[in-house]
Amino acid sequence: MTTHPLEQPEHEDEVLTQDPARVVLFNDEIHTFDEVIAQLIKATHCTGAKAEALAHEVHTNGRAVVFGGELARCMEVSGILEEIKLMTQIEM
């Protein structure tokens, strides 16, 4: 595995950006795969294939990061997922 040092900005006004927050979706025994997939598509605007892969990851591992981005957008995604009582958590 190769590691790279964190590069410092060349100018004071240059800012390094990264996803400050992420939405974690937890597995449950209540919702069907189809329900989770549909809600993931609604919340994240991802493809059906991506939503299916995320749903399987949640099922297999008990949880998965399903979205990363600005905190406000993560809160929106989490809220949409929770519309059908899916359990989420926002991590910073």
C-alpha distances in whole Angstrom, upper triangle without the diagonal:
4,7,10,13,16,18,22,25,27,30,31,32,28,27,23,23,21,22,24,25,25,27,26,29,30,31,35,37,40,38,38,35,37,38,34,33,36,36,32,33,36,34,31,32,30,30,32,29,27,29,29,26,25,29,27,24,27,29,26,24,27,26,23,23,25,25,24,26,29,30,34,32,30,34,35,33,33,37,37,35,37,41,41,40,36,34,32,30,29,26,25
4,7,10,13,15,19,22,24,27,28,29,26,24,21,21,20,22,24,25,25,28,27,30,31,33,37,40,42,40,40,37,39,40,36,35,38,37,33,34,37,34,31,33,30,31,33,30,28,30,31,27,27,31,29,26,29,31,29,27,30,28,25,24,26,26,24,25,28,30,33,32,30,34,35,33,34,37,38,36,39,42,42,41,37,36,33,31,29,26,25
4,7,9,12,16,18,21,24,25,26,23,21,18,18,17,19,21,23,23,26,26,29,31,33,37,40,42,40,40,37,39,40,36,35,38,36,33,34,36,34,30,32,30,31,33,31,28,30,32,28,27,31,30,27,29,31,29,27,29,27,25,23,25,25,22,23,26,28,31,30,28,32,34,32,32,36,37,35,37,40,41,40,37,35,31,29,27,24,23
4,6,9,12,15,17,20,21,23,19,18,15,16,16,18,20,22,23,26,27,30,32,35,38,41,43,41,42,39,40,41,37,36,38,37,33,34,36,34,30,32,30,32,34,32,29,31,33,30,29,32,32,29,30,33,32,29,31,29,26,24,26,25,22,23,24,27,30,29,28,31,33,32,32,36,37,36,38,41,42,41,37,36,32,30,28,25,23
4,6,9,13,15,18,19,20,17,16,13,15,15,18,19,22,24,27,28,31,33,36,40,43,44,43,43,41,42,42,39,38,40,38,35,36,37,35,32,33,32,34,36,34,31,33,35,32,31,34,34,31,32,35,34,31,33,30,28,25,27,26,23,23,24,26,29,29,28,31,33,32,33,36,37,36,38,41,43,42,38,36,33,30,28,24,22
4,6,10,12,15,16,17,14,12,10,12,12,16,16,19,21,25,26,30,32,35,38,42,43,42,42,40,41,41,37,36,38,36,33,34,35,32,29,31,30,32,35,34,30,32,34,31,30,33,34,30,31,35,33,31,32,29,27,24,26,24,20,20,21,23,26,26,25,28,31,30,30,34,35,34,36,39,41,40,37,34,31,28,25,22,19
4,7,9,12,13,14,11,11,9,12,13,17,18,21,23,27,29,32,35,38,41,45,46,44,44,42,43,43,39,38,40,38,35,35,36,34,31,32,31,33,36,35,32,34,36,33,32,35,36,33,34,37,36,34,35,32,29,26,28,25,22,21,22,24,27,27,27,30,32,31,32,35,36,36,38,41,42,42,39,37,33,31,28,25,22
4,6,9,10,12,9,9,8,12,14,18,18,22,24,28,30,34,36,39,43,46,47,46,46,44,45,44,41,40,41,39,36,37,38,35,32,33,33,35,38,37,34,36,38,36,34,38,38,35,36,40,39,36,37,34,31,28,30,27,23,22,22,24,27,27,27,30,32,32,33,36,37,37,39,42,43,43,40,38,34,32,28,25,22
4,5,7,8,6,7,7,11,14,18,18,22,25,28,31,34,37,40,44,47,48,46,47,44,45,44,41,40,41,39,36,36,37,34,31,33,32,35,38,37,34,36,39,36,35,38,39,36,37,41,40,38,39,35,32,29,30,27,23,21,21,23,26,26,27,29,31,31,33,35,36,37,39,41,43,43,40,38,35,32,28,26,23
4,7,9,7,9,11,14,17,21,22,26,28,32,34,38,41,44,47,51,51,49,50,47,48,47,44,43,44,42,39,39,40,37,34,35,35,37,41,40,37,39,42,39,38,41,42,40,40,44,44,41,42,39,36,32,33,30,27,25,24,27,29,29,30,33,34,34,36,38,40,40,42,44,47,46,44,42,38,36,32,30,26
4,5,5,9,11,14,18,21,22,25,28,32,35,38,41,45,48,51,52,50,51,48,49,48,44,43,44,42,39,39,40,37,34,35,35,38,42,41,38,40,43,40,39,42,44,41,41,45,45,42,43,40,37,33,34,31,27,24,24,26,28,29,30,32,33,34,36,38,39,40,42,44,46,46,44,42,38,36,32,30,26
4,6,8,11,14,17,21,20,24,27,31,34,37,40,44,47,50,51,49,50,48,48,47,44,43,44,41,39,39,39,36,34,35,36,39,42,42,38,40,43,41,39,42,44,41,41,45,45,42,42,39,36,33,33,30,26,24,22,24,26,27,28,30,32,33,34,36,38,39,40,42,45,45,42,41,37,34,30,28,25
4,6,10,12,16,19,19,23,26,29,32,36,39,42,45,49,49,47,48,46,46,45,42,41,41,39,36,36,36,33,31,32,33,36,39,39,36,37,41,39,37,40,42,39,40,43,44,41,41,38,35,31,32,28,24,21,20,22,24,25,26,28,29,30,32,34,35,37,38,40,43,42,41,39,35,33,29,27,24
4,7,10,13,16,17,21,24,27,30,33,37,40,43,47,47,45,46,43,44,43,39,38,39,37,34,34,34,31,29,30,30,33,37,36,33,35,38,36,34,38,39,36,37,41,41,38,39,35,32,29,29,26,22,19,18,21,23,23,25,27,28,29,31,33,34,35,37,39,41,41,39,37,33,31,27,26,22
4,6,10,13,13,17,20,24,26,30,33,36,39,43,43,41,42,40,40,39,36,35,36,34,31,31,31,28,26,28,28,31,34,34,30,32,35,33,31,34,36,33,34,37,37,35,35,32,29,25,26,22,19,16,15,18,19,20,21,24,25,26,27,29,31,31,33,35,38,37,35,34,30,27,24,22,18
4,7,10,11,15,18,21,24,27,30,34,37,40,41,39,40,37,38,37,34,33,34,32,29,29,30,27,24,26,26,29,32,31,28,29,32,30,28,31,33,30,31,34,34,32,32,29,26,22,23,20,16,14,14,17,19,19,20,22,24,24,26,28,29,30,32,34,36,36,33,31,28,25,22,20,16
4,7,8,12,14,18,21,24,27,30,34,37,37,35,36,34,34,34,30,29,30,28,25,26,26,23,20,22,22,25,28,28,24,26,29,27,25,28,30,27,27,31,31,29,29,26,23,19,20,16,13,10,10,13,16,16,16,19,20,20,22,25,26,26,28,30,32,32,30,28,24,22,19,17,14
4,6,9,11,15,17,21,24,27,30,34,34,32,33,31,31,30,27,26,28,25,22,23,24,21,18,20,20,23,26,25,22,23,26,24,21,25,26,23,24,27,28,25,26,22,19,15,16,13,9,8,9,12,14,14,14,17,19,18,19,22,23,23,25,28,30,29,26,25,21,19,16,14,11
4,6,7,11,14,17,20,23,27,30,30,29,30,27,28,27,24,23,24,22,19,20,21,17,15,17,17,20,23,23,19,20,23,21,19,22,23,21,21,25,25,22,23,19,16,12,13,10,6,5,6,9,12,11,10,13,15,14,15,18,19,19,21,24,26,25,23,21,18,15,12,11,9
4,7,11,13,17,20,23,26,30,30,29,30,28,29,28,25,25,26,23,20,22,22,18,16,19,20,23,25,25,22,22,25,23,20,23,25,22,22,25,26,23,23,19,17,13,14,11,8,6,6,7,10,11,10,12,15,14,15,18,19,19,21,24,26,25,22,20,17,14,10,9,6
4,7,10,13,16,20,23,26,27,25,27,25,26,24,21,22,23,20,17,19,19,15,14,17,18,21,23,23,20,19,22,21,18,20,22,19,18,22,23,20,20,16,14,10,11,9,6,6,6,5,9,9,7,9,12,11,11,14,16,16,17,20,22,21,19,17,13,10,7,6,4
4,6,10,13,16,19,23,23,22,23,21,23,21,18,18,19,17,14,16,17,13,12,15,15,18,20,20,16,16,19,17,14,16,18,16,15,18,19,17,16,12,10,7,8,5,4,6,8,8,11,9,6,9,11,10,9,13,14,13,15,18,19,18,16,14,10,8,6,5,7
4,7,10,13,16,20,20,18,20,18,20,18,14,15,17,14,11,14,14,11,10,14,14,17,18,19,15,14,16,16,12,14,16,14,12,16,17,15,14,10,8,6,6,5,6,9,10,9,11,10,6,8,10,8,6,10,11,10,11,15,16,15,12,10,7,6,5,6,9
4,7,10,13,17,17,16,18,17,18,17,13,15,17,14,12,15,16,13,12,16,15,18,18,18,15,14,15,14,11,12,14,11,9,13,14,12,10,7,5,4,6,7,9,12,14,13,15,13,10,11,13,10,8,12,13,10,12,15,15,14,11,9,5,5,6,7,11
4,7,10,13,14,12,14,13,15,13,10,12,14,11,10,13,14,12,12,16,15,17,17,17,14,12,13,13,9,9,11,10,7,10,12,11,8,5,6,6,6,9,12,15,17,16,17,15,12,13,14,10,8,12,12,8,10,13,13,11,7,6,5,7,9,11,14
4,7,10,12,11,13,13,15,14,11,13,16,13,12,16,17,15,16,19,18,20,19,19,17,14,15,14,11,10,11,10,6,8,11,9,6,4,7,9,10,13,15,18,20,19,20,19,15,16,17,14,11,14,14,11,11,14,13,11,8,6,6,8,11,13,17
4,7,9,9,11,10,14,12,10,13,15,14,13,17,18,17,17,20,19,20,18,18,17,14,14,13,11,9,10,9,5,6,8,8,5,6,9,12,12,15,18,22,24,22,23,22,18,19,20,16,14,16,16,12,13,15,13,11,8,8,9,12,15,17,20
4,6,7,9,10,13,12,10,14,16,14,15,18,19,18,20,22,21,22,20,21,19,16,16,16,14,11,12,12,9,8,11,11,8,9,12,15,15,18,21,24,26,24,25,24,20,20,21,18,16,17,17,13,12,15,12,10,8,8,11,14,17,19,23
4,6,8,10,13,12,11,15,17,16,17,20,21,20,22,24,23,24,21,22,21,18,17,18,16,13,13,14,11,9,12,13,11,13,15,18,18,22,25,28,30,28,29,27,24,24,24,21,19,20,19,16,15,17,13,12,10,11,14,18,21,23,27
4,7,10,12,10,10,14,15,14,16,19,19,19,21,23,23,23,21,22,21,18,17,19,17,13,15,16,13,12,15,16,13,15,17,19,19,22,25,28,29,28,28,26,23,23,22,20,18,18,17,14,13,14,10,9,9,11,14,18,21,24,27
4,7,8,6,7,10,11,11,12,15,16,16,18,20,19,20,17,18,18,14,14,16,14,11,13,15,12,11,14,16,13,14,16,18,16,19,23,25,27,26,26,24,21,21,20,18,16,16,15,12,12,12,9,9,8,11,14,17,20,23,26
4,5,5,6,9,10,11,12,14,16,17,18,19,18,18,15,16,16,13,11,14,13,10,11,14,12,10,14,16,14,15,16,19,17,20,24,26,29,28,28,25,23,23,22,19,18,19,17,14,15,15,11,12,11,14,16,20,22,25,28
4,5,5,6,9,10,10,12,14,15,16,17,15,15,12,12,13,10,8,10,10,7,8,11,10,9,12,14,14,14,14,16,15,18,22,24,27,27,27,24,22,23,21,18,18,19,16,13,15,16,13,14,12,14,16,19,22,24,27
4,5,5,6,9,10,11,12,14,15,15,14,13,10,12,13,10,8,12,12,9,11,14,13,12,16,18,17,17,17,18,16,18,22,25,27,27,27,24,22,23,21,18,18,19,16,13,15,15,12,14,13,16,18,21,23,25,29
4,6,5,6,9,10,11,12,14,15,15,15,12,14,14,11,10,14,13,10,12,15,13,13,17,18,17,16,16,18,15,17,21,23,25,25,24,21,20,20,18,15,15,15,12,10,12,11,9,11,10,13,15,19,21,24,27
4,5,5,6,9,10,10,12,13,13,13,11,12,12,8,8,11,9,6,10,12,10,10,14,15,14,13,12,14,11,14,18,20,23,22,22,19,17,18,16,13,13,14,11,8,11,11,9,10,8,11,12,16,18,20,23
4,5,5,6,9,10,10,11,10,10,7,9,9,5,6,9,8,6,9,12,11,12,15,16,15,14,13,14,11,14,17,20,22,22,22,19,18,19,17,14,14,15,12,10,13,14,12,14,12,14,15,18,19,21,24
4,6,5,6,9,10,10,10,10,8,11,11,8,9,12,11,10,13,15,14,15,18,20,19,17,16,17,13,15,19,20,23,23,22,18,18,18,16,13,14,14,11,10,13,12,11,13,12,15,16,19,20,23,26
4,5,5,6,8,9,10,12,10,13,12,9,11,13,11,10,14,15,13,15,18,19,17,16,15,15,11,13,16,18,20,19,18,15,14,15,12,10,10,11,7,6,9,9,8,11,9,12,12,16,17,20,22
4,5,5,6,7,7,9,9,11,9,6,9,11,8,8,12,13,12,14,17,17,16,14,12,12,8,9,13,15,17,17,17,14,13,14,12,9,10,11,9,7,11,11,11,13,10,12,12,14,15,18,20
4,6,5,5,5,7,7,10,9,6,9,12,10,11,14,15,15,17,19,20,19,17,15,14,11,11,15,16,18,19,18,15,14,16,13,10,12,13,10,10,13,13,13,16,14,16,15,18,18,20,23
4,6,6,8,10,10,13,12,10,13,15,14,14,17,18,17,19,22,22,21,19,17,16,12,12,15,16,18,18,17,13,13,14,11,9,11,11,7,8,12,11,12,14,13,16,15,18,18,21,23
4,6,8,11,12,15,12,10,14,15,13,13,17,17,16,18,21,21,19,17,15,13,10,9,12,13,14,14,13,10,10,10,8,5,8,8,5,6,10,10,11,13,12,14,12,14,14,17,19
4,5,9,11,13,10,9,13,13,11,13,16,16,15,18,20,20,20,16,14,12,8,7,10,11,13,14,13,9,9,11,9,6,9,11,9,9,13,14,15,16,14,15,14,15,14,16,18
4,7,9,12,10,9,13,14,13,14,17,18,18,20,22,23,22,19,17,15,11,10,13,13,15,17,16,12,13,15,12,10,13,14,11,12,16,16,17,19,17,19,17,19,18,20,22
4,7,8,6,6,10,11,10,12,15,15,16,18,20,20,21,18,15,13,10,10,12,14,17,18,18,14,14,17,15,12,14,16,14,13,17,18,18,20,17,19,17,19,19,20,22
4,5,5,6,9,10,11,12,14,15,17,18,20,21,22,19,17,16,12,13,16,17,20,22,22,18,18,20,18,15,18,19,16,16,19,20,20,22,19,21,20,22,22,23,25
4,5,5,6,9,10,10,12,14,15,16,18,20,20,19,16,16,13,15,18,20,23,24,24,20,20,22,20,16,18,20,17,15,19,19,18,20,18,20,20,22,23,24,27
4,5,5,6,9,10,11,12,14,15,16,18,19,18,16,16,13,15,18,20,24,25,25,22,21,23,22,18,20,22,19,18,21,22,21,22,20,21,21,23,23,25,27
4,5,5,6,9,10,11,12,14,15,16,17,15,13,12,10,11,14,17,20,22,22,19,18,20,19,15,17,20,17,15,19,20,20,21,18,19,18,20,20,21,23
4,5,5,6,9,10,10,12,14,15,16,14,11,12,9,11,14,17,20,21,21,18,16,18,17,13,15,17,14,12,16,17,16,17,14,16,15,18,18,20,22
4,5,5,6,9,10,11,12,14,15,14,12,13,11,14,17,20,24,24,25,21,20,22,20,17,18,20,17,15,18,19,17,18,15,17,17,20,21,22,25
4,5,5,6,9,10,10,12,13,12,10,12,10,13,16,19,23,24,25,21,19,22,21,17,18,21,19,16,19,21,19,20,17,18,17,19,20,21,23
4,5,5,6,9,10,10,11,9,7,8,7,10,13,17,20,20,21,18,16,18,18,14,15,17,16,13,16,18,17,17,14,14,13,15,16,17,20
4,5,5,6,9,10,10,9,8,10,9,12,16,19,22,22,23,20,18,19,19,15,15,17,15,12,15,17,15,15,12,13,13,16,17,19,22
4,5,5,6,8,10,10,9,12,11,15,18,22,25,25,26,23,21,23,22,19,18,21,19,16,18,20,18,18,15,16,16,18,20,21,24
4,5,5,6,8,7,6,9,10,13,16,20,23,23,25,22,19,21,22,18,17,20,19,16,18,21,19,19,15,15,14,16,17,18,21
4,6,5,5,4,5,8,9,13,16,19,22,21,23,21,18,19,20,16,15,18,17,13,15,18,16,15,11,11,11,13,15,16,19
4,6,5,7,9,12,13,16,19,23,26,25,26,24,21,22,23,19,18,20,19,15,17,19,17,16,13,13,14,16,19,20,23
4,6,8,9,13,14,18,20,24,27,27,28,26,23,25,25,22,20,23,22,19,20,23,21,20,16,16,16,18,20,20,23
4,5,7,11,13,16,18,22,25,24,26,24,21,23,24,20,19,22,22,18,19,23,21,19,16,14,14,15,17,17,20
4,7,11,12,16,18,22,24,23,25,23,20,21,22,19,17,20,20,16,17,20,18,16,13,11,12,13,16,16,19
4,7,9,12,14,18,20,19,21,20,16,17,19,16,14,17,17,14,15,18,17,15,11,10,9,10,12,13,16
4,6,9,11,15,18,17,19,17,14,16,17,14,13,16,16,13,15,18,18,16,13,11,10,10,11,12,15
4,6,8,11,14,14,16,14,11,14,15,12,11,15,15,13,15,18,18,17,14,12,10,9,9,9,12
4,7,11,14,14,15,12,10,12,13,9,10,13,12,10,13,16,16,16,12,12,10,10,10,11,14
4,7,10,11,12,9,7,10,11,8,9,12,12,11,14,16,17,17,14,14,11,11,10,10,12
4,7,9,11,9,7,11,12,10,11,14,15,14,17,19,20,20,17,16,13,12,9,9,10
4,6,8,7,6,10,11,10,12,15,15,16,18,20,22,22,20,19,15,14,11,11,10
4,6,5,6,9,10,11,12,14,16,17,18,20,23,23,21,20,16,14,11,11,10
4,5,5,6,9,10,10,12,14,15,16,18,21,20,19,17,14,12,8,9,8
4,5,5,6,9,10,11,13,14,15,17,20,20,19,18,15,13,11,12,12
4,5,5,6,9,10,11,12,14,15,18,19,17,17,14,13,11,13,13
4,5,5,6,8,10,11,12,14,17,16,15,14,10,10,7,9,10
4,6,5,6,9,10,10,12,15,15,14,13,10,9,7,11,12
4,5,5,6,9,10,11,14,14,14,14,12,12,11,14,15
4,5,5,6,9,10,12,13,11,12,10,11,10,13,15
4,5,5,6,9,11,10,9,9,6,7,8,11,14
4,5,5,6,9,9,9,10,9,10,11,14,17
4,5,5,8,9,9,11,10,12,13,17,19
4,5,6,7,6,8,7,10,12,15,18
4,5,5,5,6,7,10,12,16,19
4,6,7,10,11,14,15,19,22
4,6,9,11,15,17,21,24
4,6,9,12,15,19,22
4,6,10,13,16,20
4,7,11,13,17
4,7,10,13
4,6,10
4,7
4
